[in-house]
Amino acid sequence: MYLRNKKSSPKLLIIDDNRYYAATLCTVAAYLGFNANAIMPGPSVVWSILNADLLVLDLDMPGMNGIDVLHEMAIEKVPTKVLLLSGVCPDLLQQSKDQAREWGIDVVGCLSKPVRVNELKDFLKRSYENR
């Protein structure tokens, strides 16, 4: 593991409607030393986010989508850092990032699906080192 020398493992929460993809992200994050969990989107999701150091959030989900989650985070003033990870077009990903920042959400990055494992590893390592 890359992060064993740190006192505590950072908590990573993944919200994605694709269980297989979310499980893969959890595996990569756990390998890097994160305490990673994945959940499905839903009405009480914001309370789970409160316990995370970093949220990896898909934008395009049925029902409660990523923008809905970001809006709820803004209403509840959740301080968790957010990585947007989605297969939507890059312009929409950027617009979502800008909107979230206007709402006061700390969006630390955007990655397009399908994300390369090395790209995700690099981002997660940098995000941990900067916490």
N, C-alpha and C positions, 0 to 999 in steps of 0.2 A: 504494500500500500504506500501511496505517496505521502499521506498526511499523518502517519502514526506518531510523529514527534510533537504534534499539537496536543494540548491538554484535553480538549473535548472534541468529539466529532461534530461538525456542523450539521444541522438538520435541514434536509432537502425534501421538499414536498413537490410531487409531480401531479398535475391535474390534466388528464388527457382521456378522451373517451375511447381510445384504442388501447385496450388492456395489454396487448402484446408489446406495443411500442413503449408504453409506460413501464412495463416489466424490464425491458431492455435498458431503458434509461436508468432504472433503479440499480440494475446490475453494474453498469458502468460507474455510477456514482458511488456505490458501495465499494467497488474495487479501489476507488480513489480515497476512501476513508470517510465518506459521508454516511450519515444515518439517513437513508433514503426510504421514502414511502410514497406510494401512489394511491390516489383516490379518484373517484368519478365525480364529475361536476354535480352540484345539487344545492338546494337552498341553504343548508347549514355549513357550506364549505368554508366560509370566511373564518369560522371559529377554529378550523383545523389549520388555516394559514397562520394564525397568530403564533403558533408554536414553532414555525419554521424560520430558519435563517435566510433561505432562498427558496423561491417558488418558481418552478418551471411550468409555464402555462401555455397550453394549446389555445388558439383563438377560435378555431372552427370546430365547434362541438354542438350536438343537438341539445335542445332545451336551454339550459343555462350555458351560454357561450363565454369565451374568454373576456369579451368586453363587459359582459354582465358581471363577471367575477371581479374585474378591475374596478368597476363602478361600485360594487359592494365594499371592496377594500377601501375605496376613497371615502365612502359614507362613514365607515367604521374607523377610519384613520389607522389602518393596519400598516405598520412600518416595515413589513417584510420586503426584501429586495425581490425583484421579478425578472426572470428571463423569459421572454416571449419566444415560443418555438412553434412554428406553424407552417403548413403547406400553402397558405394563402399567398397571393402575389406579393412581391416585395414592397410595392407602393402601399398596399393595405396594411402590411406589417409595420411599415414606418408610420403611417397615419395612426395606427393603434398605439404605438409607442408614444407618439406626440400627444395624443389625447390623454393617455394615462399620466404622462408627466404633467400635463395641465391640471389634472385632478390631484396632483401631489404624490403620485405613486413613484417609487424609486425603481424605474426600469433600468436595469444594468446592462441589458443587451437584447439582441434579436438574432435568432438563427432560423434559417429556412429548413423545412423538412423536404426530403429526407436529409438529416444532418449526418455528417461523417463523424465517426466515433472519435477520431483524433481532434476534430474541431470542438466537439463537446468536452472532451477531456481537458483540452487547453483552456477553454472558458471556465470550467469548474475549478481547475487549479488556480487560475487567476482570481476568481471570485473569492475563493477561500483565503488566499494570501492577502487580499485587500479588505478582509472583514475586520 
